Amino acid sequence: MCQETLVQLPRGIGAGEALLREALFRRVARALVASWFVIATIAAARPAAAATLPNEPGAIATVNAGEVCSRGYAEALRPRGEEWRSIKEALYERAGLPRGRRYGYVGDHIIPLELGGAPRDLRNLWLQPYAEAHAKDVVEDELHILVCDGRMRLTDAQARIAHDWTTAVPAGTTFTRREREILARETTWDY
């Protein structure tokens, strides 16, 4: 047995007018929700102040190509666990991002460890928009190959990536099939 709830209409409002008001209310509510999603999407897509680099971007740990090209060099230096969490906290504070507004960014080394960047120096760290992280990882791996293959000096690679990572790999640079396989294998999503 189904029990209906009767809604009492205010005096002077007929059932038809009440239905029209309800339909109008629902349309307005849907429009407000849709506009909220649009505003949230635009705000999330726009890089905020957190994506800006320090005044003097980049700090170098080494300029010795033999060191950075040795197996396991970058992984041995990478900050982990509580140390990495405290570094990210310092980055968020520098960017002025309060708790609850820290999504969409990943802590990143401006000059990557695999190119001799300083692992713990805040001048070499920034909050990179998450959407850019994978593309920059590919550039870092390509520069590492160029340095270790002797096709680019380490200091040049460091300067290029600190200046503008999007143009760090010289136009027209080609990689052998084996190098492309290495790039595909080494570029990881570990954010």
N, CA, C and O of each residue as an XYZ file, in Angstrom:
764
protein
N       0.833     -1.173      0.000
C       0.000      0.000      0.000
C       0.886      1.247      0.000
O       1.745      1.386      0.871
N       0.701      2.117     -0.919
C       1.507      3.328     -1.079
C       0.798      4.485     -0.391
O      -0.404      4.687     -0.561
N       1.558      5.234      0.381
C       0.986      6.364      1.087
C       1.513      7.640      0.454
O       2.724      7.838      0.349
N       0.597      8.507      0.033
C       0.994      9.764     -0.585
C       1.048     10.862      0.449
O       0.241     10.900      1.377
N       2.012     11.761      0.280
C       2.090     12.923      1.150
C       1.421     14.078      0.429
O       1.771     14.413     -0.702
N       0.473     14.665      1.088
C      -0.220     15.791      0.475
C       0.508     17.077      0.825
O       0.859     17.311      1.981
N       0.730     17.895     -0.170
C       1.370     19.188      0.043
C       0.276     20.234      0.062
O      -0.550     20.301     -0.849
N       0.273     21.027      1.074
C      -0.740     22.061      1.180
C      -0.220     23.302      0.473
O       0.859     23.798      0.798
N      -0.959     23.791     -0.463
C      -0.573     24.968     -1.226
C      -1.010     26.230     -0.503
O      -2.071     26.248      0.121
N      -0.206     27.289     -0.577
C      -0.634     28.561      0.000
C      -1.900     29.050     -0.695
O      -2.145     28.723     -1.856
N      -2.694     29.828      0.015
C      -3.940     30.350     -0.561
C      -3.652     31.145     -1.827
O      -2.682     31.900     -1.885
N      -4.458     30.983     -2.793
C      -4.364     31.736     -4.026
C      -3.442     31.108     -5.061
O      -3.332     31.629     -6.171
N      -2.770     29.996     -4.730
C      -1.896     29.339     -5.694
C      -2.537     28.027     -6.091
O      -2.782     27.158     -5.255
N      -2.801     27.901     -7.357
C      -3.392     26.667     -7.848
C      -2.316     25.624     -8.101
O      -1.124     25.929     -8.081
N      -2.742     24.405     -8.337
C      -1.811     23.301     -8.574
C      -0.945     23.556     -9.797
O       0.242     23.232     -9.788
N      -1.518     24.132    -10.852
C      -0.754     24.415    -12.069
C       0.333     25.437    -11.833
O       1.450     25.280    -12.328
N       0.028     26.481    -11.086
C       1.022     27.506    -10.792
C       2.129     26.939     -9.898
O       3.296     27.295    -10.063
N       1.776     26.066     -8.958
C       2.763     25.442     -8.092
C       3.725     24.578     -8.904
O       4.928     24.564     -8.640
N       3.196     23.862     -9.885
C       4.055     23.037    -10.747
C       5.006     23.901    -11.561
O       6.168     23.543    -11.757
N       4.513     25.035    -12.033
C       5.374     25.942    -12.799
C       6.490     26.506    -11.918
O       7.640     26.596    -12.348
N       6.149     26.885    -10.688
C       7.165     27.401     -9.763
C       8.216     26.331     -9.459
O       9.412     26.618     -9.420
N       7.756     25.098     -9.244
C       8.686     24.006     -8.958
C       9.614     23.753    -10.143
O      10.814     23.541     -9.964
N       9.058     23.777    -11.346
C       9.873     23.574    -12.547
C      10.893     24.700    -12.697
O      12.048     24.453    -13.045
N      10.468     25.934    -12.435
C      11.371     27.072    -12.517
C      12.486     26.946    -11.471
O      13.655     27.196    -11.767
N      12.116     26.557    -10.255
C      13.102     26.373     -9.188
C      14.135     25.323     -9.593
O      15.333     25.520     -9.391
N      13.677     24.215    -10.161
C      14.608     23.156    -10.580
C      15.544     23.637    -11.679
O      16.732     23.314    -11.663
N      15.026     24.403    -12.631
C      15.868     24.935    -13.711
C      16.942     25.870    -13.155
O      18.107     25.795    -13.544
N      16.533     26.749    -12.242
C      17.491     27.683    -11.646
C      18.547     26.916    -10.853
O      19.734     27.236    -10.924
N      18.119     25.912    -10.102
C      19.062     25.111     -9.318
C      20.053     24.401    -10.233
O      21.250     24.376     -9.945
N      19.567     23.821    -11.340
C      20.470     23.146    -12.290
C      21.448     24.137    -12.914
O      22.623     23.821    -13.100
N      20.966     25.330    -13.234
C      21.840     26.348    -13.832
C      22.916     26.777    -12.843
O      24.069     26.977    -13.227
N      22.547     26.920    -11.571
C      23.536     27.284    -10.565
C      24.587     26.196    -10.389
O      25.776     26.494    -10.286
N      24.164     24.955    -10.354
C      25.110     23.843    -10.225
C      26.023     23.782    -11.441
O      27.232     23.599    -11.298
N      25.455     23.936    -12.642
C      26.263     23.895    -13.866
C      27.277     25.035    -13.886
O      28.430     24.826    -14.263
N      26.863     26.241    -13.487
C      27.809     27.358    -13.491
C      28.895     27.162    -12.444
O      30.033     27.581    -12.651
N      28.556     26.526    -11.311
C      29.571     26.226    -10.299
C      30.626     25.298    -10.874
O      31.819     25.503    -10.651
N      30.191     24.259    -11.629
C      31.146     23.334    -12.241
C      32.030     24.045    -13.256
O      33.228     23.772    -13.326
N      31.461     24.952    -14.044
C      32.244     25.699    -15.035
C      33.291     26.558    -14.331
O      34.454     26.580    -14.734
N      32.879     27.260    -13.288
C      33.823     28.110    -12.550
C      34.919     27.271    -11.917
O      36.091     27.646    -11.963
N      34.552     26.135    -11.324
C      35.550     25.261    -10.697
C      36.524     24.712    -11.732
O      37.721     24.611    -11.462
N      36.027     24.357    -12.910
C      36.881     23.827    -13.973
C      37.863     24.883    -14.464
O      39.043     24.592    -14.661
N      37.385     26.100    -14.662
C      38.256     27.184    -15.119
C      39.314     27.486    -14.067
O      40.488     27.661    -14.393
N      38.901     27.546    -12.809
C      39.856     27.834    -11.737
C      40.913     26.746    -11.624
O      42.078     27.043    -11.363
N      40.520     25.487    -11.816
C      41.477     24.388    -11.719
C      42.426     24.379    -12.908
O      43.586     23.993    -12.760
N      41.962     24.794    -14.085
C      42.792     24.756    -15.286
C      43.807     25.896    -15.317
O      44.850     25.779    -15.960
N      43.515     26.981    -14.637
C      44.381     28.144    -14.652
C      45.537     27.967    -13.685
O      45.293     27.721    -12.504
N      46.794     28.081    -14.129
C      47.893     27.988    -13.178
C      47.826     29.152    -12.190
O      47.658     30.305    -12.586
N      47.957     28.844    -10.928
C      47.906     29.860     -9.878
C      49.313     30.331     -9.556
O      50.278     29.944    -10.215
N      49.415     31.157     -8.551
C      50.716     31.677     -8.139
C      51.659     30.557     -7.741
O      52.878     30.730     -7.768
N      51.104     29.405     -7.370
C      51.940     28.286     -6.949
C      52.825     27.782     -8.080
O      53.869     27.182     -7.828
N      52.421     28.018     -9.315
C      53.177     27.507    -10.446
C      54.339     28.420    -10.837
O      55.067     28.121    -11.783
N      54.515     29.506    -10.132
C      55.619     30.394    -10.470
C      56.921     29.863     -9.880
O      56.929     29.236     -8.820
N      57.991     30.117    -10.566
C      59.310     29.660    -10.129
C      59.901     30.646     -9.134
O      59.514     31.814     -9.110
N      60.840     30.182     -8.312
C      61.544     31.118     -7.426
C      62.274     32.173     -8.253
O      62.469     31.995     -9.456
N      62.680     33.275     -7.610
C      63.356     34.356     -8.328
C      64.608     33.882     -9.057
O      64.855     34.294    -10.191
N      65.387     33.035     -8.431
C      66.588     32.483     -9.052
C      66.411     30.976     -9.129
O      66.880     30.245     -8.257
N      65.726     30.508    -10.185
C      65.395     29.082    -10.232
C      66.613     28.189    -10.427
O      67.529     28.496    -11.190
N      66.585     27.081     -9.713
C      67.595     26.053     -9.892
C      68.755     26.162     -8.938
O      69.269     27.249     -8.674
N      69.155     25.030     -8.431
C      70.359     24.909     -7.614
C      71.010     23.596     -8.011
O      70.331     22.585     -8.193
N      72.321     23.615     -8.142
C      73.052     22.475     -8.695
C      73.826     21.757     -7.599
O      74.451     22.388     -6.746
N      73.775     20.427     -7.634
C      74.556     19.610     -6.701
C      75.882     19.201     -7.335
O      76.898     19.093     -6.649
N      75.867     18.973     -8.656
C      77.093     18.566     -9.349
C      77.052     18.999    -10.809
O      75.982     19.141    -11.400
N      78.243     19.206    -11.380
C      78.371     19.468    -12.815
C      79.208     18.368    -13.463
O      79.725     18.532    -14.568
N      79.330     17.256    -12.762
C      80.111     16.123    -13.235
C      79.189     15.143    -13.975
O      78.382     14.451    -13.355
N      79.317     15.095    -15.292
C      78.467     14.216    -16.098
C      78.685     12.749    -15.744
O      77.746     11.955    -15.806
N      79.896     12.380    -15.378
C      80.166     11.000    -14.985
C      79.329     10.576    -13.784
O      78.872      9.436    -13.703
N      79.134     11.508    -12.850
C      78.307     11.206    -11.667
C      76.849     11.006    -12.058
O      76.248      9.985    -11.725
N      76.281     11.980    -12.765
C      74.845     11.902    -13.067
C      74.515     10.760    -14.020
O      73.379     10.287    -14.054
N      75.498     10.318    -14.788
C      75.260      9.221    -15.726
C      75.484      7.847    -15.096
O      75.238      6.825    -15.738
N      75.939      7.815    -13.868
C      76.135      6.522    -13.217
C      74.785      5.973    -12.756
O      73.901      6.716    -12.331
N      74.660      4.670    -12.854
C      73.405      3.989    -12.525
C      72.998      4.261    -11.070
O      73.804      4.095    -10.154
N      71.746      4.677    -10.866
C      71.203      4.873     -9.533
C      71.537      6.200     -8.871
O      71.185      6.415     -7.711
N      72.219      7.105     -9.595
C      72.641      8.381     -9.006
C      71.443      9.173     -8.461
O      71.435      9.553     -7.290
N      70.443      9.420     -9.297
C      69.309     10.258     -8.896
C      68.500      9.608     -7.774
O      68.090     10.287     -6.832
N      68.271      8.319     -7.868
C      67.465      7.631     -6.851
C      68.132      7.659     -5.484
O      67.449      7.721     -4.461
N      69.460      7.615     -5.457
C      70.177      7.642     -4.177
C      70.024      8.995     -3.480
O      70.098      9.066     -2.253
N      69.812     10.067     -4.246
C      69.711     11.414     -3.676
C      68.283     11.846     -3.362
O      68.072     12.773     -2.580
N      67.303     11.180     -3.967
C      65.912     11.626     -3.880
C      65.393     11.626     -2.442
O      65.455     10.602     -1.762
N      64.871     12.787     -1.968
C      64.275     12.824     -0.626
C      63.015     11.952     -0.593
O      62.253     11.913     -1.559
N      62.810     11.266      0.511
C      61.662     10.358      0.625
C      60.952     10.554      1.955
O      61.461     11.215      2.860
N      59.776      9.972      2.052
C      59.029      9.904      3.298
C      58.792     11.246      3.952
O      58.391     12.207      3.296
N      59.040     11.307      5.240
C      58.778     12.513      6.031
C      59.597     13.701      5.535
O      59.128     14.839      5.560
N      60.824     13.431      5.085
C      61.656     14.524      4.566
C      60.995     15.169      3.350
O      60.961     16.395      3.246
N      60.468     14.354      2.425
C      59.811     14.879      1.227
C      58.522     15.608      1.609
O      58.211     16.650      1.031
N      57.773     15.078      2.570
C      56.545     15.739      3.016
C      56.854     17.125      3.601
O      56.114     18.075      3.346
N      57.917     17.250      4.367
C      58.261     18.555      4.942
C      58.731     19.528      3.856
O      58.466     20.726      3.948
N      59.419     19.030      2.837
C      59.828     19.884      1.709
C      58.593     20.390      0.977
O      58.507     21.576      0.658
N      57.625     19.497      0.703
C      56.400     19.922      0.021
C      55.620     20.933      0.862
O      55.048     21.881      0.323
N      55.597     20.735      2.167
C      54.925     21.685      3.064
C      55.558     23.068      2.920
O      54.846     24.071      2.867
N      56.879     23.129      2.858
C      57.576     24.412      2.684
C      57.228     25.042      1.335
O      57.092     26.262      1.239
N      57.083     24.222      0.299
C      56.700     24.739     -1.018
C      55.292     25.318     -0.991
O      55.048     26.390     -1.544
N      54.366     24.613     -0.348
C      52.993     25.111     -0.237
C      52.954     26.436      0.527
O      52.235     27.358      0.144
N      53.722     26.523      1.598
C      53.761     27.760      2.377
C      54.339     28.900      1.547
O      53.822     30.017      1.578
N      55.417     28.619      0.802
C      56.017     29.652     -0.045
C      55.021     30.151     -1.090
O      55.005     31.335     -1.427
N      54.190     29.236     -1.600
C      53.204     29.604     -2.613
C      51.944     30.217     -2.002
O      51.096     30.737     -2.728
N      51.815     30.161     -0.674
C      50.638     30.719     -0.028
C      49.393     29.868     -0.187
O      48.277     30.386     -0.135
N      49.570     28.566     -0.381
C      48.428     27.674     -0.537
C      48.060     27.048      0.810
O      48.837     26.272      1.365
N      46.881     27.382      1.335
C      46.471     26.795      2.611
C      46.030     25.345      2.431
O      45.759     24.902      1.315
N      45.963     24.620      3.531
C      45.458     23.241      3.469
C      44.071     23.251      2.855
O      43.284     24.168      3.087
N      43.778     22.226      2.071
C      42.489     22.156      1.400
C      42.500     22.787      0.018
O      41.548     22.609     -0.742
N      43.553     23.519     -0.327
C      43.662     24.154     -1.649
C      44.949     23.724     -2.338
O      45.460     24.434     -3.205
N      45.471     22.572     -1.958
C      46.790     22.154     -2.434
C      46.732     21.080     -3.507
O      47.735     20.415     -3.767
N      45.613     20.905     -4.114
C      45.484     19.887     -5.156
C      45.895     20.474     -6.511
O      45.872     21.688     -6.710
N      46.263     19.602     -7.417
C      46.612     20.052     -8.756
C      48.087     20.366     -8.964
O      48.481     20.795    -10.048
N      48.905     20.158     -7.936
C      50.327     20.451     -8.053
C      51.147     19.276     -7.558
O      50.700     18.485     -6.728
N      52.355     19.181     -8.086
C      53.294     18.155     -7.656
C      54.623     18.856     -7.364
O      55.041     19.746     -8.105
N      55.277     18.444     -6.280
C      56.595     18.991     -5.973
C      57.585     18.519     -7.025
O      57.653     17.326     -7.321
N      58.348     19.437     -7.590
C      59.242     19.084     -8.692
C      60.577     19.802     -8.545
O      60.647     20.932     -8.062
N      61.635     19.115     -8.975
C      62.964     19.725     -9.027
C      63.084     20.481    -10.347
O      62.875     19.911    -11.418
N      63.417     21.753    -10.265
C      63.565     22.573    -11.470
C      64.675     22.001    -12.346
O      64.463     21.729    -13.528
N      65.850     21.820    -11.768
C      66.912     21.071    -12.433
C      66.813     19.673    -11.834
O      67.111     19.484    -10.654
N      66.403     18.703    -12.624
C      66.148     17.371    -12.067
C      67.401     16.725    -11.495
O      68.524     17.054    -11.876
N      67.178     15.805    -10.577
C      68.299     15.097     -9.949
C      69.136     14.377    -10.994
O      70.358     14.301    -10.864
N      68.497     13.851    -12.024
C      69.234     13.119    -13.052
C      70.113     14.031    -13.907
O      70.898     13.552    -14.726
N      69.980     15.358    -13.713
C      70.864     16.312    -14.383
C      71.702     17.090    -13.370
O      72.217     18.164    -13.682
N      71.839     16.551    -12.166
C      72.705     17.160    -11.171
C      72.062     18.234    -10.324
O      72.773     18.993     -9.665
N      70.734     18.329    -10.314
C      70.046     19.319     -9.498
C      70.159     18.999     -8.017
O      70.272     17.837     -7.628
N      70.127     20.037     -7.200
C      70.211     19.870     -5.745
C      68.901     19.267     -5.236
O      67.827     19.795     -5.525
N      68.975     18.172     -4.483
C      67.765     17.465     -4.074
C      66.936     18.156     -3.001
O      65.720     17.966     -2.964
N      67.551     18.957     -2.119
C      66.829     19.506     -0.969
C      66.801     21.028     -0.915
O      66.163     21.597     -0.030
N      67.467     21.685     -1.827
C      67.544     23.144     -1.843
C      66.240     23.709     -2.406
O      65.871     23.402     -3.539
N      65.544     24.532     -1.622
C      64.252     25.073     -2.059
C      64.366     25.961     -3.297
O      63.367     26.190     -3.978
N      65.556     26.461     -3.598
C      65.727     27.226     -4.846
C      65.587     26.323     -6.060
O      65.364     26.802     -7.172
N      65.715     25.021     -5.851
C      65.617     24.067     -6.953
C      64.273     23.329     -6.944
O      64.103     22.343     -7.661
N      63.346     23.791     -6.156
C      62.052     23.115     -6.050
C      60.918     24.096     -6.300
O      60.997     25.272     -5.944
N      59.860     23.584     -6.919
C      58.665     24.387     -7.162
C      57.458     23.482     -7.202
O      57.587     22.261     -7.284
N      56.272     24.087     -7.142
C      55.034     23.336     -7.301
C      54.640     23.422     -8.761
O      54.208     24.468     -9.247
N      54.795     22.321     -9.440
C      54.493     22.263    -10.868
C      53.044     21.830    -11.049
O      52.589     20.910    -10.370
N      52.311     22.478    -11.954
C      50.956     22.001    -12.232
C      51.000     20.526    -12.638
O      51.796     20.123    -13.487
N      50.143     19.745    -12.024
C      50.124     18.297    -12.253
C      49.989     17.958    -13.736
O      50.572     16.984    -14.213
N      49.223     18.761    -14.455
C      48.981     18.496    -15.872
C      50.264     18.549    -16.707
O      50.323     17.949    -17.781
N      51.288     19.256    -16.229
C      52.553     19.390    -16.974
C      53.597     18.355    -16.578
O      54.602     18.189    -17.270
N      53.368     17.665    -15.481
C      54.417     16.839    -14.873
C      54.956     15.760    -15.809
O      56.171     15.594    -15.910
N      54.098     15.038    -16.482
C      54.558     13.951    -17.345
C      55.389     14.491    -18.510
O      56.423     13.920    -18.857
N      54.938     15.580    -19.104
C      55.668     16.162    -20.238
C      57.070     16.610    -19.811
O      58.029     16.428    -20.561
N      57.199     17.193    -18.616
C      58.518     17.620    -18.146
C      59.401     16.411    -17.861
O      60.607     16.452    -18.106
N      58.807     15.331    -17.345
C      59.588     14.106    -17.112
C      60.217     13.592    -18.404
O      61.362     13.141    -18.406
N      59.474     13.661    -19.490
C      59.993     13.212    -20.790
C      61.182     14.080    -21.196
O      62.200     13.563    -21.656
N      61.054     15.403    -21.027
C      62.149     16.327    -21.361
C      63.378     16.019    -20.507
O      64.498     16.006    -21.017
N      63.177     15.771    -19.216
C      64.288     15.444    -18.326
C      65.015     14.190    -18.805
O      66.246     14.158    -18.836
N      64.260     13.164    -19.176
C      64.871     11.916    -19.658
C      65.609     12.128    -20.976
O      66.683     11.564    -21.189
N      65.033     12.941    -21.860
C      65.701     13.215    -23.142
C      67.018     13.953    -22.915
O      68.029     13.619    -23.533
N      67.014     14.948    -22.037
C      68.254     15.670    -21.751
C      69.288     14.761    -21.098
O      70.480     14.870    -21.385
N      68.844     13.876    -20.233
C      69.756     12.930    -19.588
C      70.439     12.055    -20.639
O      71.645     11.817    -20.565
N      69.676     11.584    -21.606
C      70.259     10.774    -22.687
C      71.270     11.594    -23.484
O      72.359     11.109    -23.794
N      70.913     12.830    -23.815
C      71.826     13.675    -24.592
C      73.138     13.911    -23.832
O      74.216     13.863    -24.425
N      73.045     14.163    -22.534
C      74.245     14.397    -21.722
C      75.091     13.133    -21.644
O      76.299     13.171    -21.879
N      74.457     12.024    -21.315
C      75.207     10.775    -21.106
C      75.746     10.196    -22.410
O      76.683      9.397    -22.403
N      75.146     10.606    -23.529
C      75.633     10.173    -24.839
C      76.706     11.124    -25.375
O      77.285     10.876    -26.433
N      76.970     12.204    -24.651
C      77.995     13.157    -25.067
C      77.531     14.148    -26.114
O      78.355     14.848    -26.702
N      76.241     14.226    -26.360
C      75.728     15.149    -27.381
C      75.398     16.530    -26.811
O      75.113     17.456    -27.570
N      75.433     16.679    -25.473
C      75.181     17.978    -24.836
C      75.971     18.022    -23.534
O      76.055     17.033    -22.806
N      76.553     19.198    -23.253
C      77.269     19.355    -21.986
C      76.263     19.428    -20.840
O      75.177     19.985    -21.002
N      76.617     18.873    -19.693
C      75.722     18.865    -18.538
C      75.342     20.285    -18.132
O      74.179     20.552    -17.832
N      76.304     21.189    -18.122
C      76.007     22.570    -17.715
C      75.019     23.235    -18.669
O      74.189     24.039    -18.247
N      75.110     22.897    -19.963
C      74.144     23.430    -20.932
C      72.746     22.880    -20.662
O      71.765     23.621    -20.705
N      72.658     21.594    -20.387
C      71.360     20.977    -20.095
C      70.750     21.593    -18.839
O      69.549     21.861    -18.797
N      71.576     21.819    -17.817
C      71.087     22.420    -16.581
C      70.557     23.830    -16.831
O      69.491     24.195    -16.336
N      71.299     24.613    -17.594
C      70.879     25.986    -17.882
C      69.598     26.010    -18.714
O      68.706     26.822    -18.467
N      69.510     25.118    -19.699
C      68.344     25.097    -20.583
C      67.075     24.733    -19.823
O      66.040     25.375    -20.001
N      67.147     23.710    -18.980
C      65.931     23.275    -18.284
C      65.542     24.275    -17.189
O      64.356     24.433    -16.901
N      66.519     24.950    -16.577
C      66.195     25.964    -15.567
C      65.552     27.184    -16.207
O      64.690     27.828    -15.607
N      65.974     27.502    -17.434
C      65.434     28.669    -18.124
C      64.013     28.418    -18.605
O      63.117     29.210    -18.312
N      63.789     27.329    -19.341
C      62.458     27.012    -19.872
C      62.438     25.545    -20.279
O      62.960     25.183    -21.334
N      61.844     24.711    -19.458
C      61.860     23.273    -19.728
C      61.140     22.928    -21.021
O      61.446     21.906    -21.637
N      60.190     23.755    -21.448
C      59.426     23.426    -22.657
C      60.264     23.549    -23.927
O      59.904     22.982    -24.959
N      61.378     24.283    -23.865
C      62.248     24.434    -25.038
C      63.662     23.908    -24.763
O      64.595     24.212    -25.508
N      63.816     23.127    -23.704
C      65.150     22.675    -23.292
C      65.800     21.709    -24.277
O      67.014     21.758    -24.472
N      65.019     20.839    -24.896
C      65.578     19.900    -25.880
C      65.629     20.639    -27.222
O      64.599     21.090    -27.723
N      66.826     20.761    -27.803
C      66.952     21.504    -29.061
C      66.045     20.938    -30.157
O      65.891     19.725    -30.296
N      65.457     21.843    -30.923
C      64.606     21.427    -32.043
C      65.417     20.571    -33.002
O      66.594     20.844    -33.239
N      64.806     19.557    -33.545
C      65.466     18.679    -34.498
C      66.272     17.565    -33.862
O      66.896     16.779    -34.576
N      66.277     17.472    -32.539
C      67.007     16.409    -31.857
C      66.334     15.076    -32.172
O      65.114     14.940    -32.078
N      67.151     14.103    -32.546
C      66.602     12.767    -32.832
C      67.186     11.763    -31.847
O      68.276     11.945    -31.305
N      66.427     10.709    -31.638
C      66.853      9.646    -30.734
C      66.781      8.320    -31.482
O      65.887      8.093    -32.297
N      67.740      7.455    -31.187
C      67.745      6.140    -31.821
C      66.573      5.322    -31.283
O      65.932      5.702    -30.303
N      66.309      4.211    -31.932
C      65.227      3.332    -31.488
C      65.476      2.851    -30.052
O      64.559      2.803    -29.233
N      66.718      2.501    -29.769
C      67.070      2.038    -28.415
C      66.848      3.144    -27.389
O      66.330      2.886    -26.302
N      67.237      4.381    -27.728
C      67.026      5.504    -26.816
C      65.538      5.740    -26.580
O      65.121      6.032    -25.459
N      64.738      5.615    -27.638
C      63.278      5.777    -27.490
C      62.712      4.699    -26.564
O      61.815      4.977    -25.768
N      63.228      3.475    -26.663
C      62.782      2.400    -25.772
C      63.143      2.712    -24.332
O      62.359      2.458    -23.417
N      64.340      3.267    -24.131
C      64.760      3.659    -22.780
C      63.850      4.763    -22.257
O      63.423      4.722    -21.103
N      63.552      5.744    -23.096
C      62.669      6.836    -22.690
C      61.294      6.304    -22.297
O      60.723      6.734    -21.295
N      60.770      5.382    -23.072
C      59.443      4.820    -22.778
C      59.461      4.065    -21.448
O      58.479      4.089    -20.706
N      60.563      3.402    -21.151
C      60.681      2.603    -19.938
C      60.934      3.473    -18.704
O      60.417      3.183    -17.625
N      61.729      4.536    -18.859
C      62.129      5.338    -17.700
C      61.138      6.412    -17.308
O      61.132      6.842    -16.154
N      60.305      6.857    -18.225
C      59.360      7.906    -17.899
C      58.206      7.308    -17.121
O      57.390      6.563    -17.665
N      58.147      7.644    -15.845
C      57.138      7.058    -14.959
C      56.216      8.124    -14.389
O      56.533      9.314    -14.382
N      55.086      7.671    -13.919
C      54.106      8.534    -13.256
C      54.164      8.221    -11.775
O      53.366      7.414    -11.299
N      55.063      8.818    -11.035
C      55.198      8.498     -9.611
C      54.898      9.708     -8.743
O      55.702     10.082     -7.889
N      53.752     10.313     -8.958
C      53.397     11.527     -8.217
C      52.539     11.149     -7.068
O      52.118     12.015     -6.300
